[in-house]
C-alpha cells in the first residue's frame, strides 16, 4: 500500500492571513473608541464648544455608515484586498492628522477619514470566504466578527491611560503606528481574491445611499440636542423618506445596482439584516449604559464613582469574552446552523439584561450581567455573517456583509438616541447636577432586553436551508503573479 501523501506546510503568509485580518478589525474598533475619554477635555484643548467637539464622534459614525456598503461593493468589483488596503490607509492617515493638530475642523475631518475603517470587517469576511477552505471559514468568520467587541474593550482603557498620564496627541501617534503596522501586514499577508463582480460601479446609487444615510443618522444622533420636533430634525427625517424612495426606484431599475434589493428582500438575506439592526441596538446599550452607571456618583445610592480608567478596566473583560466565545459560536453554527446560534445569542442577551434589571447597584453583579450580554453578542455577531455567506453569491459577499454591518450601525445609533432619551427623562438632581435615576437605567436595560428578544424571534424566522447561491455571474480575474503582493 502506498503511503498517504503528506500535505506541504502552508506558507507563512497564508497562515497569517486570518490573524492579520483580525488585527485590522481590532484596529478599526480601537480607532472608533479611543476618542471617547477625550471628549470632556476637548473643548478646553481645542477652544471649541462641546456641541462642535461631539462631531468627532458623529463624523466617524456618518462616514463609516456611508462608506461601508460603498467600499464593500467596490471590493466586489475591483478587488477586496485593494479596497481593504485603501480603507486601512485612510484610517491611518486620519490618525496622523489628529496627532499633528489641535484645530477642531481638521480633527473632525480626520475622524471622518477614519470612518472608512468600518469597511474592514465586511471586506475581511469576504476575503476569508474566497481564500479559506470551507472547514476553516466558520471559525475564521466568527473570530473576525468578535474583533469589533475586542477592539472596543481595548480602546477605552488604552485611551484613558494615555489621556491621564501623557499629552493627548500621544494617543493618536500610538494609533498611527498601530495603523501603519496593520496596513503593512495586510499588504504582505493578504492576497487578492480572484472573485469579481462584473459591470460598472453605480455612482448614482452610492450618492443616493450616502444622502439618505446622512439624513437618517444625523437626525437620529442629533435629535436629542436639536429637539425631536424641531424643523431641522423633522426635515431630515422627511428628506430620508424622499431620498430612500427615489434610491429604491433607482436600484430596482438599473442592471448593476449598488445594492441588490431583490436579493436583500428575500427572507434568507433580509431577515439577517433585520436581526442585525436589533442586535446592534441591544449590544450598544450594554457598553453605553454600563460606562455611565459605574461612573455615577456614590451619592446617587447606586453609582460606583469610578474613574474613566477604572471604567475601561471594568469593560475590558468583555472583549476577552467575545474572543473566547467566538469558536464556541462557530461550533454551534456547524452543529445546529447559524440561525439557531443567532437566536441563542438574542436569548442570552436578554438574560444578561434581566440580570441588570434585577440588580444594578452591586459592582460584581453589574460585571456579571455585562459579561452575559457580551456572550450573547458574540453568538449573534458571529452567526450573522455566516447567514449572509450562505445566502448570497460569492461575487456579492463584501457588499452584502457591508449592508449587514450598516444595519448594526443604524441599530447602535438608534440605541444611543433611545437610551439618552430614557435617561434624560428619568433624572434627578444630585449635588446640583442632573443625574439619571436607577429606574432610568433599569428601563434602558429592559428596553434593550426586549429588543434582543425580538431579534431572537426574527432569527428563528430565517430559513434553515437557503437555496443554493447563484454563481453564474462571477467573473474571475487572473491570479496575481506574486501571491501576497
C-alpha positions as CSV (number, residue, x, y, z in Angstrom):
1,X,0.0,0.0,0.0
2,X,1.4,3.4,-1.0
3,X,2.0,5.8,1.9
4,X,-0.6,8.5,2.3
5,X,0.6,11.8,0.8
6,X,1.9,14.3,3.3
7,X,0.4,17.8,2.7
8,X,3.0,20.5,2.3
9,X,3.0,23.1,5.1
10,X,1.2,26.3,4.2
11,X,3.4,29.3,3.6
12,X,3.8,31.8,6.4
13,X,1.8,34.5,4.6
14,X,-1.1,32.1,4.2
15,X,-1.0,31.0,7.8
16,X,-1.0,34.6,9.0
17,X,-3.9,35.8,6.8
18,X,-6.6,35.3,9.5
19,X,-4.6,36.9,12.4
20,X,-3.6,39.8,10.2
21,X,-7.2,40.5,9.1
22,X,-8.4,40.1,12.8
23,X,-5.8,42.6,13.8
24,X,-7.2,45.0,11.2
25,X,-10.7,44.5,12.7
26,X,-9.4,45.2,16.2
27,X,-7.7,48.4,15.0
28,X,-10.9,49.6,13.4
29,X,-12.8,49.2,16.7
30,X,-10.0,50.8,18.7
31,X,-10.0,53.8,16.4
32,X,-13.7,54.3,17.0
33,X,-13.5,54.3,20.8
34,X,-10.2,56.0,21.6
35,X,-11.6,59.5,21.3
36,X,-14.3,58.9,24.0
37,X,-12.2,59.6,27.1
38,X,-11.0,62.8,25.4
39,X,-14.5,64.3,24.8
40,X,-14.8,66.1,28.2
41,X,-11.4,67.8,27.8
42,X,-11.5,68.6,24.1
43,X,-13.4,71.9,24.5
44,X,-10.6,73.2,26.6
45,X,-7.9,71.7,24.5
46,X,-9.3,72.9,21.1
47,X,-11.2,76.0,22.1
48,X,-14.3,74.6,20.5
49,X,-17.8,74.2,22.0
50,X,-19.0,70.8,23.4
51,X,-21.5,70.6,20.6
52,X,-18.8,71.1,18.0
53,X,-16.5,68.6,19.7
54,X,-19.2,65.9,19.6
55,X,-18.8,65.9,15.9
56,X,-15.6,64.0,16.3
57,X,-17.8,61.0,17.1
58,X,-20.7,61.9,14.8
59,X,-18.3,62.4,11.8
60,X,-16.9,58.9,12.2
61,X,-20.4,57.3,12.5
62,X,-21.7,59.1,9.4
63,X,-18.7,58.4,7.2
64,X,-18.5,54.8,8.4
65,X,-22.2,54.2,7.7
66,X,-21.9,55.7,4.2
67,X,-18.6,54.1,3.2
68,X,-19.2,50.6,4.5
69,X,-21.7,49.4,1.8
70,X,-20.0,51.6,-0.9
71,X,-16.5,50.1,-0.2
72,X,-18.0,46.7,0.1
73,X,-19.4,47.0,-3.5
74,X,-16.2,48.4,-4.7
75,X,-14.3,45.5,-3.2
76,X,-16.6,43.0,-5.0
77,X,-16.0,44.8,-8.3
78,X,-12.3,46.0,-8.2
79,X,-10.6,43.7,-5.7
80,X,-11.2,43.2,-2.0
81,X,-7.6,43.4,-1.0
82,X,-7.1,46.7,-2.9
83,X,-10.1,48.3,-1.2
84,X,-9.1,46.9,2.2
85,X,-5.7,48.5,1.9
86,X,-7.3,51.7,0.9
87,X,-9.6,51.7,4.0
88,X,-6.7,50.9,6.3
89,X,-4.6,53.7,4.7
90,X,-7.4,56.3,5.2
91,X,-7.8,55.2,8.8
92,X,-4.1,55.6,9.4
93,X,-3.9,59.0,7.6
94,X,-6.8,60.2,9.8
95,X,-4.9,59.2,12.9
96,X,-1.7,61.0,11.8
97,X,-3.7,64.2,11.1
98,X,-5.2,64.0,14.6
99,X,-1.7,63.6,16.0
100,X,-0.5,66.8,14.2
101,X,-3.2,69.3,15.0
102,X,-5.5,70.8,17.6
103,X,-7.7,72.6,15.1
104,X,-11.2,71.1,15.6
105,X,-12.1,71.4,11.9
106,X,-9.1,69.3,10.9
107,X,-9.8,66.9,13.8
108,X,-13.4,66.4,12.6
109,X,-12.3,65.9,9.0
110,X,-9.6,63.4,10.1
111,X,-12.2,61.4,12.2
112,X,-14.4,61.3,9.1
113,X,-11.4,59.7,7.2
114,X,-11.1,57.1,10.0
115,X,-14.7,56.1,9.4
116,X,-13.6,54.3,6.2
117,X,-12.2,51.6,8.5
118,X,-15.7,50.4,9.2
119,X,-15.5,48.5,5.9
120,X,-12.5,46.5,7.1
121,X,-14.7,43.8,8.8
122,X,-17.1,43.0,5.9
123,X,-14.2,43.1,3.3
124,X,-12.1,40.8,5.5
125,X,-15.0,38.3,5.9
126,X,-15.4,38.2,2.1
127,X,-11.7,37.6,1.7
128,X,-11.9,34.7,4.2
129,X,-14.7,33.1,2.2
130,X,-12.8,33.4,-1.0
131,X,-9.4,32.2,0.3
132,X,-10.1,29.6,3.0
133,X,-11.4,26.0,2.6
134,X,-15.0,25.6,3.9
135,X,-14.0,23.7,7.1
136,X,-11.9,26.8,8.2
137,X,-14.3,29.5,7.1
138,X,-16.8,29.3,10.0
139,X,-14.3,29.7,12.8
140,X,-12.4,32.5,11.0
141,X,-15.5,34.5,10.3
142,X,-16.6,34.1,13.9
143,X,-13.2,35.4,15.0
144,X,-13.4,38.3,12.6
145,X,-16.9,39.2,14.0
146,X,-15.6,39.2,17.5
147,X,-12.9,41.8,16.8
148,X,-15.5,44.5,17.0
149,X,-16.0,43.9,20.7
150,X,-12.4,43.1,21.4
151,X,-11.2,46.4,19.9
152,X,-13.9,48.4,21.7
153,X,-12.9,46.9,25.0
154,X,-9.2,47.6,24.5
155,X,-9.6,51.1,23.1
156,X,-11.3,52.7,26.1
157,X,-8.8,51.8,28.8
158,X,-5.8,52.3,26.5
159,X,-7.0,55.8,25.6
160,X,-7.9,56.6,29.2
161,X,-4.4,55.7,30.5
162,X,-2.8,57.8,27.8
163,X,-5.0,60.8,28.4
164,X,-4.4,60.6,32.2
165,X,-0.6,60.2,32.1
166,X,0.5,61.8,28.8
167,X,-0.3,64.5,26.2
168,X,-3.4,63.6,24.3
169,X,-1.5,63.7,20.9
170,X,0.5,60.7,22.1
171,X,-2.7,58.6,21.8
172,X,-3.0,59.4,18.2
173,X,0.7,58.8,17.5
174,X,0.2,55.4,19.0
175,X,-2.8,54.6,16.9
176,X,-0.9,55.9,13.8
177,X,1.9,53.4,14.5
178,X,-0.6,50.6,15.0
179,X,-2.4,51.6,11.8
180,X,0.8,51.6,9.8
181,X,1.7,48.2,11.2
182,X,-1.8,46.8,10.3
183,X,-1.5,48.3,6.8
184,X,2.0,46.8,6.2
185,X,0.9,43.4,7.5
186,X,-2.2,43.3,5.3
187,X,-0.1,44.3,2.2
188,X,2.3,41.5,3.0
189,X,0.0,38.7,4.2
190,X,-3.3,39.1,2.3
191,X,-3.5,38.1,-1.4
192,X,-6.0,39.5,-3.9
193,X,-9.1,37.4,-4.3
194,X,-9.8,36.4,-8.0
195,X,-13.6,36.6,-7.4
196,X,-15.0,39.7,-9.0
197,X,-18.4,41.1,-9.9
198,X,-18.8,42.3,-13.5
199,X,-20.3,45.7,-14.5
200,X,-19.9,49.4,-13.8
201,X,-20.0,51.0,-10.4
202,X,-23.4,52.5,-9.6
203,X,-22.2,56.1,-8.7
204,X,-25.8,57.5,-8.6
205,X,-26.8,54.7,-6.2
206,X,-23.8,55.4,-4.0
207,X,-24.6,59.2,-3.8
208,X,-28.2,58.4,-3.1
209,X,-27.4,56.0,-0.3
210,X,-25.0,58.5,1.2
211,X,-27.5,61.3,1.1
212,X,-30.2,59.1,2.7
213,X,-27.9,57.7,5.4
214,X,-26.6,61.2,6.3
215,X,-30.2,62.5,6.7
216,X,-31.2,59.5,8.8
217,X,-28.2,59.2,11.1
218,X,-27.9,62.9,11.5
219,X,-31.5,63.1,12.6
220,X,-31.1,60.2,15.0
221,X,-27.8,61.3,16.5
222,X,-28.7,65.0,16.9
223,X,-32.4,64.7,17.7
224,X,-31.9,64.8,21.4
225,X,-29.8,68.0,21.0
226,X,-31.8,69.9,18.4
227,X,-35.2,68.6,19.6
228,X,-37.1,65.7,18.1
229,X,-39.9,68.0,16.8
230,X,-37.6,70.8,15.7
231,X,-37.8,71.8,12.0
232,X,-34.2,70.5,11.3
233,X,-34.9,67.0,12.6
234,X,-38.3,66.7,11.1
235,X,-36.8,68.0,7.8
236,X,-34.0,65.4,8.0
237,X,-36.5,62.5,8.5
238,X,-38.7,63.8,5.7
239,X,-35.6,64.0,3.5
240,X,-34.7,60.5,4.5
241,X,-38.1,59.1,3.3
242,X,-37.9,61.0,0.0
243,X,-34.3,60.1,-0.8
244,X,-34.7,56.5,0.0
245,X,-37.9,56.2,-2.1
246,X,-36.0,57.6,-5.1
247,X,-33.0,55.5,-4.3
248,X,-35.1,52.3,-4.1
249,X,-36.6,53.1,-7.5
250,X,-33.2,53.6,-9.0
251,X,-31.8,50.4,-7.5
252,X,-34.7,48.4,-9.0
253,X,-34.3,50.0,-12.4
254,X,-30.6,49.6,-13.1
255,X,-28.9,46.5,-14.3
256,X,-26.0,46.5,-11.8
257,X,-27.2,48.3,-8.7
258,X,-25.1,49.2,-5.7
259,X,-27.4,47.1,-3.5
260,X,-29.3,44.2,-5.0
261,X,-32.7,44.9,-3.3
262,X,-34.4,41.9,-4.8
263,X,-31.8,39.6,-3.2
264,X,-31.9,41.6,0.1
265,X,-35.7,41.4,0.2
266,X,-35.6,37.6,0.4
267,X,-36.0,36.0,3.8
268,X,-32.6,34.4,3.7
269,X,-30.9,37.8,3.4
270,X,-33.5,40.4,4.6
271,X,-34.2,38.7,7.9
272,X,-30.5,38.5,8.9
273,X,-30.2,42.3,8.1
274,X,-33.2,43.0,10.3
275,X,-31.8,40.8,13.1
276,X,-28.5,42.8,12.8
277,X,-30.5,46.0,13.4
278,X,-32.0,44.6,16.6
279,X,-28.7,43.0,17.8
280,X,-26.8,46.3,17.2
281,X,-29.3,48.1,19.3
282,X,-29.1,45.6,22.1
283,X,-25.3,45.3,22.0
284,X,-24.6,49.1,22.2
285,X,-26.8,49.7,25.2
286,X,-24.5,47.4,27.3
287,X,-21.4,49.5,26.7
288,X,-23.1,52.8,26.7
289,X,-25.2,52.4,29.9
290,X,-22.6,50.4,31.9
291,X,-20.0,53.1,31.4
292,X,-22.4,55.8,32.7
293,X,-23.7,53.6,35.5
294,X,-20.3,52.8,37.2
295,X,-19.1,56.4,36.9
296,X,-22.2,57.8,38.6
297,X,-21.5,59.4,41.9
298,X,-21.8,57.3,45.0
299,X,-24.3,59.8,46.4
300,X,-26.9,58.5,44.0
301,X,-27.2,55.3,46.0
302,X,-26.3,53.1,43.1
303,X,-23.3,54.7,41.4
304,X,-19.8,53.3,41.9
305,X,-18.0,56.7,41.4
306,X,-15.3,55.1,39.2
307,X,-12.8,57.0,37.1
308,X,-12.7,56.6,33.3
309,X,-9.6,54.4,33.7
310,X,-11.3,52.1,36.1
311,X,-14.4,52.1,33.9
312,X,-12.3,51.0,31.0
313,X,-10.8,48.2,33.1
314,X,-14.4,47.1,34.0
315,X,-15.3,46.8,30.3
316,X,-12.0,45.1,29.3
317,X,-13.1,41.5,30.2
318,X,-16.0,41.8,27.8
319,X,-13.6,42.0,24.9
320,X,-11.8,38.8,26.0
321,X,-15.2,37.1,26.5
322,X,-16.0,37.8,22.9
323,X,-12.6,36.5,21.8
324,X,-13.0,33.3,23.8
325,X,-16.6,32.5,22.7
326,X,-16.2,33.1,19.0
327,X,-15.0,29.5,18.4
328,X,-17.9,28.3,20.5
329,X,-20.3,30.2,18.3
330,X,-18.7,28.6,15.2
331,X,-19.1,25.1,16.6
332,X,-22.8,25.8,17.4
333,X,-23.4,27.1,13.9
334,X,-21.7,24.0,12.4
335,X,-23.8,21.6,14.6
336,X,-27.1,23.4,14.7
337,X,-27.0,26.1,12.0
338,X,-26.2,29.8,12.3
339,X,-29.9,30.8,12.7
340,X,-30.0,28.8,15.9
341,X,-26.8,30.5,17.1
342,X,-28.3,33.9,16.3
343,X,-31.5,33.1,18.2
344,X,-29.5,31.8,21.1
345,X,-27.4,35.0,21.1
346,X,-30.6,37.1,21.4
347,X,-31.8,35.0,24.3
348,X,-28.5,35.2,26.1
349,X,-28.5,39.0,25.6
350,X,-32.0,39.2,27.1
351,X,-30.9,37.1,30.1
352,X,-27.9,39.4,30.7
353,X,-30.2,42.5,30.7
354,X,-32.6,40.7,33.1
355,X,-29.7,40.4,35.5
356,X,-29.0,44.1,35.0
357,X,-32.7,45.0,35.8
358,X,-32.6,42.7,38.9
359,X,-29.5,44.4,40.4
360,X,-27.6,47.4,39.1
361,X,-26.2,48.5,42.5
362,X,-23.6,45.8,43.1
363,X,-20.4,46.1,41.0
364,X,-19.8,42.3,40.8
365,X,-23.4,41.7,39.6
366,X,-23.0,44.6,37.1
367,X,-19.9,42.9,35.7
368,X,-21.6,39.5,35.6
369,X,-24.6,41.0,33.7
370,X,-22.3,42.8,31.3
371,X,-20.3,39.6,30.7
372,X,-23.5,37.7,29.9
373,X,-24.6,40.4,27.4
374,X,-21.1,40.2,25.8
375,X,-21.5,36.4,25.5
376,X,-24.8,36.8,23.7
377,X,-23.4,39.5,21.4
378,X,-20.6,37.1,20.4
379,X,-23.0,34.4,19.5
380,X,-25.2,36.8,17.5
381,X,-22.4,38.7,15.7
382,X,-20.6,35.6,14.8
383,X,-23.7,34.0,13.3
384,X,-24.8,37.0,11.2
385,X,-22.0,36.9,8.5
386,X,-22.3,33.1,8.2
387,X,-26.0,33.5,7.4
388,X,-25.2,36.1,4.8
389,X,-22.4,34.0,3.3
390,X,-24.8,31.1,2.9
391,X,-27.4,33.2,1.1
392,X,-25.6,35.3,-1.4
393,X,-23.3,34.6,-4.4
394,X,-19.6,34.8,-3.9
395,X,-19.2,37.9,-6.1
396,X,-21.6,39.8,-3.7
397,X,-20.3,38.9,-0.3
398,X,-18.4,42.1,0.6
399,X,-21.4,44.3,-0.4
400,X,-23.9,42.1,1.4
401,X,-21.9,41.9,4.5
402,X,-21.3,45.7,4.2
403,X,-25.1,46.2,4.3
404,X,-25.3,43.9,7.4
405,X,-22.7,45.9,9.2
406,X,-24.5,49.1,8.2
407,X,-27.7,47.7,9.8
408,X,-25.8,47.1,13.0
409,X,-24.5,50.7,12.9
410,X,-28.0,52.1,12.4
411,X,-29.2,49.9,15.4
412,X,-26.4,51.3,17.5
413,X,-27.3,54.9,16.5
414,X,-30.9,54.3,17.4
415,X,-29.9,52.7,20.7
416,X,-27.8,55.7,21.6
417,X,-30.6,58.1,20.9
418,X,-33.2,55.9,22.7
419,X,-31.0,55.3,25.8
420,X,-30.2,59.0,26.0
421,X,-33.9,59.9,25.8
422,X,-34.8,57.4,28.6
423,X,-32.0,58.6,30.9
424,X,-32.8,62.3,30.4
425,X,-36.5,61.7,31.1
426,X,-35.7,59.8,34.3
427,X,-33.2,62.0,36.0
428,X,-33.0,63.9,39.3
429,X,-30.5,66.5,40.8
430,X,-27.6,65.1,42.8
431,X,-25.2,67.7,44.2
432,X,-26.7,70.3,41.9
433,X,-26.2,68.2,38.8
434,X,-28.9,66.3,36.9
435,X,-28.1,62.5,37.1
436,X,-30.1,59.6,35.7
437,X,-32.0,57.6,38.3
438,X,-31.7,53.9,38.9
439,X,-35.2,53.4,37.4
440,X,-34.0,55.1,34.3
441,X,-31.1,52.6,33.9
442,X,-33.5,49.7,34.6
443,X,-35.9,50.9,31.9
444,X,-33.0,51.2,29.4
445,X,-31.9,47.7,30.3
446,X,-35.4,46.4,29.9
447,X,-35.8,48.1,26.5
448,X,-32.5,46.6,25.3
449,X,-33.5,43.1,26.5
450,X,-36.9,43.4,24.8
451,X,-35.2,44.3,21.5
452,X,-32.9,41.4,21.9
453,X,-35.9,39.0,22.2
454,X,-37.4,40.5,19.1
455,X,-34.0,39.9,17.3
456,X,-34.2,36.2,18.5
457,X,-37.7,35.8,17.1
458,X,-36.5,37.2,13.8
459,X,-33.6,34.8,13.8
460,X,-35.9,31.8,14.1
461,X,-37.9,33.0,11.1
462,X,-34.7,32.8,8.9
463,X,-35.0,29.8,6.5
464,X,-32.9,27.0,7.8
465,X,-31.7,25.8,4.4
466,X,-31.5,28.7,1.9
467,X,-31.5,28.0,-1.7
468,X,-28.2,27.3,-3.5
469,X,-26.3,30.5,-4.3
470,X,-26.2,31.5,-8.0
471,X,-22.7,31.7,-9.2
472,X,-23.2,32.3,-12.9
473,X,-22.4,35.9,-12.9
474,X,-19.0,35.5,-11.3
475,X,-16.1,37.0,-13.2
476,X,-12.7,35.7,-12.1
477,X,-9.7,37.9,-12.5
478,X,-6.3,36.3,-13.3
479,X,-4.3,35.3,-10.3
480,X,-1.5,37.8,-9.5
481,X,1.9,36.7,-10.4
482,X,3.2,37.1,-6.9
483,X,0.8,35.8,-4.2
484,X,0.7,38.3,-1.3
485,X,1.9,41.2,-3.4
